[in-house]
């Protein structure tokens, strides 16, 4: 299992008139955290993976809102990868507010896709070499 924490500050534009984060913005928080987690465990950026001919689009996303996130809070987004990826990569998320209260749980499933054929494929060998040390 690999776990990585990322800090995200809630911007004014992400909130409604009550100062509460609009639910649609959580997908961006997951992406920010996932990108940093991905680079930390694999040693690769999305850009370098795409240069190797592999893309990683989202297949599925779930999200459960437990408490609101508020304007100007610094949130901690914990990304959790529980298993070695194959054609799919599942990432779970836990978001905590500044009081360390769990406010959101979520998951995304991504699929490794050949950039040319747009068909599912296996992750690049260099990616698997780095990631396998955690599982």
N, C-alpha and C positions, 0 to 999 in steps of 0.2 A: 504494500500500500504506500502511496505517496501523497503527502498533504502539504499544501502551500498556502500561506496567508498573504493577502493583498489588502492594502488600505485604499479606500475610495471616499473622497469628500463629496457630500451631496451638494450639487449646485442649485442655485435658485431656479434656473430654467427647467429643472427636473421635477419641480413641485407644483402643486395646485394652490389655490387661494388660501388653504389652511396650512400651507407649509409642509404638506405630506407628499412624499415621493409618489408620482404616478406609476402605476403598476407596469406600464410598458418600458420604463427605464431599467427595470431589474435585468432584462436581457443584456443590456450594455454592461452592467456590473459583472454579470457572469462571464461575458466575453473578455473584459479587462482582466479578471482574475484567471480565467482559463489560459489566456495568452501568456501571462507571466508564469503560471504553473507549468505550462507546456515547455517554455524555454528553460525553466529551472531543472526539469527532470530529463529533458531530451537533449539539451544543448543546441537545439535548432529553433529557428524562428519559423513562423508560418511562411514568410517570404522565401527562406532557404528550402523549405519543403516543396513549395510551388515551383521553385527553380529545378528541383529534381523530378517534376512532373506529377506531383501528387497534391490534391486539394483536400480540404477537410470540412465539408459543409455539415450543418446541423440537420439531423433526421428528426429528432424529437426533443421537446423541452417541457418540463413540468415545474410548477412553482406553487408554494404554499405560503401565504402571508399570515404571519403570527401576530406581529405588531407593526405599527407604521415606522418608516424611516423618515426623519425630519430634516428640513433645510439646515445646512451647514454642519451636520453631524459627520464625523469620520467613522465610516463603517469598516468593519473587518470582514472580508469575504474569504472564507476558507474553501479551497478547492481540494477535493478528495478523489483520487483515482485508486480504485480498489483492486483492479486486476490488470494483467498484461493485455494490451490491446491486440485485437486481431484485425478484422476488416472494420470493426466498430470500436469506438472509444467512448466509454461512459465516464462522465465527470459529475460528482455530487457536489453541492454547495451548501454552506451554512453561512448566513450573514448575521453578524452581531453588531449591536449599537455600541456607543461609547461606554455604556454601563455594563457591557459584556452580556447583555440579554440577547438570546436567540430570537431574531425577528423574522427570518425567512429561511426556508429550506427548499432546495430545488435540485434538478438534475438535467443534464443534457446528454444526448447520445449523438455522436458525430460519426461520419462514415468516411473512410479513406477512399478517394475517388481519383482515377486516372484523369489527368488534366485534358488529354486529347480525346479519349473515348467517352469520358464522363461515366464510366462504369466503376463499380466498387473494385477495390484492389487492396493488396496488403500494404502495410506501412513501409516506408523506405528502410533499407537494411541499416543505415547509419542511425536512424531513429530508434529502431529496436535494440541496437547495441547499447545505446545510452540508457534507455528506459528499463531494460531487463534487469539492471542491477537493483532495482527497487522491489522486484517481485520474486 
